Amino acid sequence: MKSFNDSLTGKYLRIALPAALEGIFMTFLAAADLIMVGVLGAKAIAAVSIFLPLRLVLLTVSRSLASAVTILTANKFGSGQYSTIKVLLRQSFTVNSILLVVLHLLFYGFFEKLVVLMGAQRDYLELALAYGNIAVAAVLLNSLSLLLQGTLLGVGRTSAIMKSNIVGNVVNIVCNYFLITGFGSFAGWGVRGAAISTIIGSLCTLGITVWIMKHEGFFSDGLLQLPDKVFWREFMPVFGGVFSELGAERIGMLAYGWMTARLGTLPYAVHSICYNICDFSYDFIFGFGKANMVLAGQMRGAADYATWKRCRSIGFKWGLGLSVASFIILYAARVPIFSVYSQDAQALAISETVMFWVAAVCIPQGHTIITAGILRGSGQTTAVAVYSFVLITVLRPLMTAFFIYYCKLGIVGAWVPMFLDQSLRSLCFTWKVMRIRGLKDLIK
């Protein structure tokens, strides 16, 4: 385990860049499905896209569990409590993997009702069920990988996470090529092929993650251990704060997705493509947000406010630079980027205006990601949850309804409130971060 004596910017980038590249490759997983399924038409795109908000609901639980593990691991790493990291890994994986299996089984049992509730149109409902009933297994595999990778992230081993996710994504894309449209005499399985490919890729990611962690000695004392009172006392407050934040975000996003799904099959397909394009910027910068969360957590554990403050400044600078770069790239190359997903003339016409807002969202979004990461690592998960509830769960759906139904802006009305929401969160999170002015505020 490395000390804090090396260059802080170098340490920051060694954590951030692999995490950012990993985020890009994870976005490729969703993009590969949309791009390759795109040859089957707008109905197939809508069928795959309607599953994505539901997938994120499931991942809300696993990401909350993994984030809690990451924050606690970073605190222990920063304070030099290395032996307790393995104990935390074993106990968290034991209880959380059982919870995730039960949750995914329940989700599978009610999947059709959930898809209808999300606003799936009759013309692609059957395709949505064909894809989602299989893809839910891939989400479980992803969730188990996230649990294990939460420990790796906490000690700054983002390169190991990147390697496992890159291989999984490459396998997924290769399988997509053969299973969606077929090859030779094999006709292909359409959206079912895309779902099966995702399972295969996710299984590879999980297998490689386990292999890396076993090779590095994380499982030297086993993988399973029943949690004790110390675990619950440490874990539940952190998990509660993170889950409240992500849960509030998911509720707001479900309401948001429900309204956008009712814009019609073609507009919803265009919206889904634009959302996936926006995800590339989000997931790349999110890697830098993870670095800020990990380093803030480590500095909090080490009770080192001076270094925490330097990490904050580094994060602000990188977040701003990447946000502006994302805006320039997405707006300047909006037509060729969208054309990768769809060559449909109507879809391209609709996307012209929307892509401006996709690019504009990137500017406040980047700073929101950085500041949220700092707050989580600094033990301010409750504050992030409160702001997320007010702005995402309550305000964004209201703004979306206003711009779509009252202002009659259609698909553009789905992106204006996203820009406003990200801008407001950026301001609120920045204000909260700047209120941490000393060691007492950091460790309280």
C-alpha positions in Angstrom: 0.0 0.0 0.0 1.4 3.4 -1.1 2.0 6.3 1.2 0.8 9.8 0.8 4.3 11.2 0.1 4.1 11.0 -3.7 2.8 13.8 -5.8 -0.8 14.5 -4.8 -1.9 15.3 -8.4 -0.2 12.1 -9.6 -2.0 10.1 -6.9 -5.3 11.8 -7.9 -4.8 10.9 -11.6 -3.7 7.3 -10.8 -7.1 6.8 -9.2 -9.1 9.1 -11.5 -7.9 8.0 -14.9 -8.5 4.3 -14.6 -11.9 5.0 -13.0 -12.8 7.4 -15.8 -11.7 4.9 -18.5 -13.7 2.2 -16.7 -16.7 4.5 -16.8 -16.3 5.0 -20.5 -16.1 1.3 -21.2 -19.2 0.7 -19.0 -21.1 3.2 -21.1 -20.0 1.3 -24.1 -21.9 -1.7 -22.8 -25.1 0.3 -23.0 -24.1 2.0 -26.2 -23.1 -1.3 -27.9 -26.6 -2.6 -27.3 -28.3 0.5 -28.6 -26.0 0.8 -31.7 -26.2 -2.8 -32.6 -29.8 -3.1 -31.8 -30.4 0.0 -33.8 -30.2 -2.0 -37.1 -33.4 -3.7 -36.0 -35.3 -0.3 -35.9 -36.7 2.3 -33.5 -39.0 -0.3 -31.8 -35.9 -2.4 -30.8 -34.1 0.7 -29.5 -37.2 1.7 -27.4 -37.5 -1.9 -26.1 -33.9 -1.9 -24.9 -34.1 1.7 -23.6 -37.3 1.1 -21.5 -35.3 -1.4 -19.4 -32.5 1.0 -18.6 -34.4 3.1 -15.9 -35.5 -0.2 -14.3 -31.9 -1.5 -14.4 -30.8 1.7 -12.6 -33.4 1.1 -9.9 -31.7 -2.3 -9.2 -28.3 -0.8 -9.4 -29.3 1.9 -6.9 -29.2 -0.7 -4.1 -25.9 -2.4 -5.3 -24.2 1.0 -5.9 -25.3 2.2 -2.5 -23.9 -0.9 -0.8 -20.7 -0.7 -2.8 -20.3 3.1 -2.1 -20.7 2.5 1.6 -18.0 -0.2 1.4 -15.7 2.2 -0.6 -16.1 5.1 1.9 -15.5 2.8 5.0 -12.5 1.1 3.2 -11.0 4.5 2.4 -11.4 5.7 6.0 -9.7 2.5 7.3 -7.0 2.8 4.6 -6.3 6.5 5.5 -6.1 5.7 9.3 -3.8 2.7 8.7 -6.4 0.0 9.8 -5.4 -2.3 7.0 -6.3 -5.6 8.7 -10.0 -4.5 9.2 -10.4 -3.9 5.4 -10.6 -7.7 4.8 -13.1 -8.1 7.6 -15.3 -5.4 6.1 -15.1 -7.1 2.7 -16.1 -10.5 4.0 -19.0 -9.3 6.2 -20.4 -6.9 3.6 -20.3 -9.4 0.8 -22.0 -12.1 2.9 -25.1 -10.0 3.8 -25.3 -7.9 0.7 -25.1 -10.7 -1.8 -28.0 -12.4 -0.2 -30.0 -9.2 -0.3 -29.2 -8.7 -4.0 -30.3 -12.2 -5.0 -33.6 -11.8 -3.3 -34.2 -8.4 -4.8 -33.4 -9.5 -8.3 -35.7 -12.5 -8.0 -38.6 -10.2 -6.9 -37.8 -7.9 -9.8 -38.0 -10.8 -12.3 -41.3 -11.9 -10.9 -43.0 -8.5 -11.4 -41.0 -7.4 -14.5 -43.9 -7.2 -17.0 -46.0 -5.0 -14.6 -43.0 -2.8 -14.1 -42.4 -2.4 -17.8 -46.0 -1.4 -18.4 -45.9 1.0 -15.5 -42.8 2.6 -17.0 -44.9 3.5 -20.1 -43.8 0.9 -22.6 -45.9 1.2 -25.8 -47.9 -1.7 -27.2 -45.9 -1.8 -30.4 -42.6 -2.7 -28.6 -43.9 -4.3 -25.3 -43.2 -7.9 -26.4 -39.6 -7.0 -27.5 -39.1 -5.2 -24.1 -40.1 -8.3 -22.2 -38.0 -10.5 -24.4 -34.9 -8.4 -23.6 -35.5 -7.5 -20.0 -36.5 -11.0 -18.7 -33.0 -12.1 -19.7 -31.0 -8.9 -19.0 -32.1 -8.9 -15.3 -29.6 -11.7 -14.7 -26.8 -9.6 -16.1 -27.8 -6.8 -13.6 -27.3 -9.3 -10.7 -23.9 -10.2 -12.0 -23.0 -6.5 -12.3 -24.2 -5.9 -8.8 -22.0 -8.7 -7.3 -19.0 -7.2 -9.2 -19.8 -3.8 -7.8 -19.8 -5.1 -4.2 -16.3 -6.6 -4.7 -15.0 -3.6 -6.6 -16.1 -1.3 -3.8 -13.2 -2.5 -1.7 -10.7 -2.1 -4.6 -11.9 1.5 -5.1 -11.5 2.3 -1.4 -7.8 1.4 -1.5 -7.3 3.2 -4.9 -7.0 0.1 -7.1 -9.0 1.6 -9.9 -6.7 0.0 -12.5 -7.8 -3.5 -11.5 -11.5 -2.4 -11.8 -10.8 -1.0 -15.2 -9.1 -4.2 -16.5 -12.0 -6.4 -15.5 -14.6 -4.1 -16.9 -12.8 -3.6 -20.2 -12.6 -7.3 -20.8 -16.3 -7.7 -19.9 -17.3 -5.0 -22.3 -15.2 -6.3 -25.2 -16.7 -9.8 -24.7 -20.2 -8.2 -24.7 -19.6 -6.3 -27.9 -18.2 -9.4 -29.7 -21.1 -11.5 -28.6 -23.5 -8.7 -29.7 -22.0 -8.9 -33.2 -22.8 -12.6 -33.6 -26.0 -13.0 -31.5 -28.1 -9.9 -32.5 -28.2 -10.2 -36.3 -26.5 -13.6 -36.7 -23.8 -15.0 -39.0 -23.8 -17.5 -41.8 -26.9 -19.7 -41.5 -27.6 -18.5 -38.0 -30.4 -15.9 -38.2 -29.6 -14.2 -34.8 -31.8 -13.7 -31.8 -32.4 -9.9 -32.0 -32.9 -8.2 -28.7 -32.7 -11.6 -26.9 -29.2 -11.9 -28.4 -28.3 -8.5 -27.0 -29.5 -9.6 -23.5 -27.6 -12.9 -23.6 -24.4 -11.0 -24.7 -24.7 -8.7 -21.7 -24.9 -11.7 -19.4 -21.8 -13.3 -20.9 -19.9 -10.0 -20.6 -21.0 -9.4 -17.1 -20.0 -12.9 -16.1 -16.5 -12.3 -17.5 -16.2 -9.1 -15.5 -17.3 -10.8 -12.2 -14.9 -13.7 -12.9 -11.9 -11.5 -13.5 -12.7 -9.3 -10.5 -12.7 -12.4 -8.3 -9.4 -13.6 -9.8 -7.6 -10.2 -9.3 -8.8 -9.9 -5.7 -7.8 -13.5 -4.9 -4.4 -13.0 -6.6 -3.8 -9.8 -4.5 -4.7 -11.6 -1.2 -8.1 -10.0 -0.4 -9.6 -13.5 0.0 -6.7 -15.0 2.1 -9.0 -15.4 5.1 -12.1 -16.4 2.9 -14.9 -14.5 1.3 -17.8 -15.0 3.7 -18.3 -14.0 7.3 -21.4 -13.2 9.3 -21.6 -9.5 10.2 -21.2 -8.5 13.8 -22.4 -5.5 15.8 -19.4 -3.4 14.8 -20.2 -3.9 11.1 -23.8 -2.8 11.5 -22.8 0.2 13.6 -20.3 1.4 11.0 -22.1 0.3 7.8 -25.7 1.3 8.2 -25.3 5.1 8.8 -23.0 5.4 5.7 -25.3 3.1 3.6 -28.4 5.0 4.7 -27.0 8.3 3.6 -25.8 7.0 0.2 -29.0 5.0 -0.4 -31.2 8.0 0.4 -29.3 10.0 -2.1 -29.4 7.4 -4.9 -32.9 6.4 -4.0 -34.2 9.9 -4.3 -32.3 10.2 -7.6 -33.9 7.0 -8.9 -37.5 8.1 -7.9 -37.0 11.3 -9.8 -35.5 9.6 -12.8 -38.4 7.1 -12.9 -40.9 9.9 -13.0 -38.7 11.6 -15.6 -38.5 8.4 -17.7 -42.2 7.8 -17.4 -42.9 11.2 -19.0 -40.3 10.9 -21.7 -41.5 7.4 -22.7 -44.9 8.9 -23.5 -43.5 11.2 -26.1 -43.9 8.5 -28.7 -41.7 5.7 -30.0 -39.4 7.7 -32.3 -38.9 10.7 -29.9 -38.3 8.3 -27.1 -35.7 6.4 -29.2 -34.0 9.8 -30.0 -34.1 10.8 -26.3 -32.6 7.4 -25.3 -29.7 7.8 -27.8 -29.0 11.4 -26.6 -29.1 10.2 -23.0 -26.6 7.5 -23.8 -24.3 10.0 -25.5 -24.5 12.3 -22.4 -23.5 9.3 -20.3 -20.1 9.2 -21.9 -19.3 12.5 -20.5 -21.0 11.7 -17.2 -19.2 8.4 -16.7 -15.8 9.7 -17.7 -16.0 12.6 -15.2 -17.5 10.3 -12.6 -14.1 8.6 -12.5 -12.7 11.9 -11.2 -15.6 12.2 -8.8 -14.6 8.7 -7.5 -11.1 9.9 -7.0 -12.3 12.8 -5.0 -14.5 10.6 -2.9 -11.7 8.1 -2.2 -9.1 10.7 -1.4 -11.5 12.7 0.7 -12.3 9.5 2.6 -8.6 8.7 3.1 -7.8 12.2 4.3 -10.7 12.1 6.7 -9.5 8.8 8.1 -6.0 10.3 8.4 -7.4 13.6 9.9 -5.4 15.6 7.3 -7.4 18.7 6.4 -4.6 20.4 4.5 -4.3 17.6 2.0 -8.1 17.3 1.8 -8.2 21.0 0.8 -5.6 20.4 -1.9 -7.6 17.4 -3.3 -10.6 19.7 -3.4 -8.8 22.3 -5.5 -7.4 19.6 -7.9 -10.9 18.2 -8.3 -12.4 21.5 -9.1 -9.8 22.3 -11.8 -10.1 18.9 -13.5 -13.9 19.0 -13.3 -14.1 22.4 -15.0 -11.7 21.5 -17.7 -13.4 18.2 -18.6 -16.9 19.8 -18.5 -15.9 22.5 -21.0 -14.2 20.0 -23.2 -17.3 17.7 -23.2 -19.5 20.7 -24.3 -17.2 21.6 -27.2 -16.8 18.0 -28.4 -20.5 17.0 -28.2 -21.8 20.2 -29.8 -19.2 20.5 -32.6 -19.6 16.8 -33.5 -23.3 16.4 -32.7 -24.3 15.1 -36.1 -21.6 12.5 -36.7 -21.9 11.3 -33.1 -25.7 10.8 -33.3 -25.3 9.2 -36.8 -23.3 6.4 -35.2 -26.5 5.3 -33.4 -29.1 6.0 -36.1 -29.2 7.0 -39.8 -33.0 7.6 -39.7 -33.6 11.1 -41.3 -36.5 11.9 -38.9 -34.4 10.9 -35.9 -31.5 13.1 -37.1 -33.8 16.1 -37.6 -35.2 15.8 -34.1 -31.7 15.4 -32.6 -30.3 18.7 -34.0 -31.7 20.9 -31.2 -31.6 18.2 -28.5 -27.9 17.7 -28.9 -27.2 21.3 -28.0 -28.9 20.7 -24.6 -27.0 17.4 -24.2 -23.7 19.4 -24.6 -24.9 22.2 -22.3 -25.8 19.8 -19.5 -22.2 18.6 -19.4 -21.0 21.9 -18.0 -22.8 22.0 -14.6 -22.9 18.2 -14.5 -19.2 17.8 -14.2 -18.9 20.1 -11.3 -21.9 18.4 -9.6 -20.1 15.0 -9.9 -16.8 16.4 -8.3 -18.5 18.2 -5.4 -20.8 15.2 -4.7 -17.7 12.9 -4.5 -16.0 15.2 -2.1 -19.0 15.4 0.1 -19.5 11.6 0.2 -15.9 11.0 1.1 -16.1 13.6 3.7 -18.9 11.9 5.5 -21.6 14.4 4.2 -23.8 11.7 2.6 -26.9 13.0 4.3 -26.5 16.5 2.9 -26.1 15.0 -0.6 -29.3 13.0 -0.1 -31.3 16.0 1.0 -30.3 18.1 -1.9 -30.9 15.2 -4.3 -34.4 14.6 -2.9 -35.4 18.2 -3.3 -33.9 18.8 -6.7 -34.2 15.4 -8.5 -37.2 13.7 -6.8 -39.4 16.8 -6.5 -38.2 19.7 -8.7 -37.0 17.9 -11.9 -40.3 16.0 -12.5 -42.2 19.2 -12.0 -40.0 21.1 -14.3 -40.2 18.3 -16.9 -44.0 18.3 -16.8 -44.0 22.1 -17.2 -41.7 22.1 -20.2 -43.2 19.1 -21.9 -46.9 19.6 -21.3 -47.4 23.3 -20.6 -44.7 24.8 -22.9 -45.2 22.0 -25.5 -41.5 21.6 -26.1 -41.6 17.9 -26.7 -38.3 16.1 -26.3 -36.4 19.4 -25.7 -38.7 19.9 -22.7 -37.0 16.8 -21.2 -33.5 18.3 -21.4 -34.1 21.9 -20.2 -35.0 20.7 -16.7 -32.0 18.4 -16.6 -29.8 21.4 -17.3 -31.5 23.4 -14.6 -31.4 20.5 -12.1 -27.7 20.0 -12.6 -27.0 23.7 -12.3 -28.9 24.0 -9.0 -27.2 20.9 -7.6 -23.8 22.2 -8.6 -24.4 25.4 -6.7 -25.8 23.7 -3.6 -23.0 21.1 -3.4 -20.3 23.8 -3.9 -21.8 25.8 -1.1 -21.7 22.8 1.2 -18.2 21.8 0.3 -16.9 25.3 0.9 -18.5 25.2 4.4 -15.9 22.6 5.4 -13.3 24.9 6.7 -11.2 22.9 9.1 -10.5 19.5 10.6 -13.4 19.8 13.0 -15.9 20.1 10.2 -14.2 17.3 8.3 -14.3 14.6 11.0 -17.4 15.5 12.9 
